[in-house]
Structures are given as C-alpha cells and as structure tokens.
Amino acid sequence: MRNRIVLLALVGLVLFACGPVLADEEGGASGEPRSTPCGDEWRLRIRALGIFPAEGMDANQGLLLGANDIKINNKLTGEFDATYIFDNHVGLELSLPIPVEHTVDQKSTGARLGTFKQMPACLTLQYHFHPDRDFQPYLGAGLNYTSISTVNLGGLAGLDLDRSSWGAALQGGFDVKLNDKTFFNLDVKKVFSNVDLKQFGAKISNVQLDPWLIGVGVGFKL
C-alpha cells in the first residue's frame, strides 16, 4: 500500500510538471518564438548498469537473523531501453536489465546463505527539460517489476524468495548529443522493491531490495 501511494503521488507530480509546457519558447532579442524539435520519436539506449541493493530485512529470531543482518553484493550487468517521445518534453521509457545473480551473506557471521537472480524492469513517464539543446536532462517516475529467479538459499533449510515484486521507481538522468542520431546517456533510478522470505512455504520475513540502478551508455534516435 505504501508503494502504491508513493507511486501515485510521483506520477501525479510528473503529470503536473508536464501540463504547462508550451509548444514555443521565447527566442533571441527579436522576441520571436523559437521552434523546438518535433516529438513522436523513438530512442533506443544500451547501458552498462550497476545494481546496488539496499540490503534491508525484518528480524527473525527463528533463523537467528537480526534486522538488516544480510549482505547482498553489488553487481554489474547490461541494460536495454526504448523511449517513445510523445512531444517535445514528455516521454515513456521501458528499461530491461539483463538478469544478474547476487550472493547473500549474513553480516554478523559472514556465512554464505546462498544466491538469487533478479531483473528490475521499469516503466517510467519522463519530463525532458531542454529537448532542443545538446545537454538534455530529464526526470521520471513510474512502475518497477522485479523478477526473481534461480533462488538457492541452501545456507538455511527450506528458505525461498517470492518470484516477483511490484513497486515504484524514481528516475533522473541526461542525454548529451554526439551527432544528429547518437547521444551519450547517464541514468539513475531508485527502485522500491521488496519480497517475502519464506521457509517451507510460510512467510517468515521481508527483504527490502530497494536497489539503486546506475547506468552509463549510448543511445540512438530512430
């Protein structure tokens, strides 16, 4: 419920920010309107992506695990995204990371608890501040769907994770024009993702993954 409220509030803010956008902007000394690039455009990006989990967890005495007593390692992977630009300022982005495997250790003892894979996909509504310039910053908010797979928590008997999670996603980044068709991109997302930890099918705790996703790459206009 908390994630849904946060998501609705963030999407509302983005929509509010997009509302007053004008088709023309004031130009030079003549005061004539300055034209801006047309919308209705596709952009594709390829990024190297760092995934940095938050490592939060509710305490569970039965497993002798205290609150936040787990360490999930950071990983580097690749990411693909497609963005559709509706007009000069508003876009919709779908980003799909390559699934990556994390190790899970107990902080207090250093014991290896196991591994799992995740793929935190995001769909975000973006606001592009300066679409007519070489440096084009943007902000976004939307949905995250995290797919969990290949769970192997053999360090403790019967442990498993939920296979999916829905949550909110925040985004900020910028494009830098290299030529008419290609650009450099830096993108940062904060994803709100948590999954139930189960033992023999019964929920015993909750793991807050909540990763930062930091990507650097190149993009192409179609």
Buried (B, 14 or more C-beta within 10 A) or exposed (E): EEBEEBBEEBBEEBEEBBEEBEEEEEEEEEEEEEEBEEBEBEBEBBBEBBBBBBBBBBEBEEBEBBEBBBBBBBBEBBBBBBBBBBBBBBBBBBBBBEBBBBEBBBBEEEEEBBBBBBBBBBBBBBBBBBBEEEEBBBBBBBBBBBBBEEBBBEBBEEBBBBEBBBBBBBBBBBBBBEEEEEBBBBBBBBBBBBBBBBBEEEEBBBBBBBBBBBBBBBBEBE
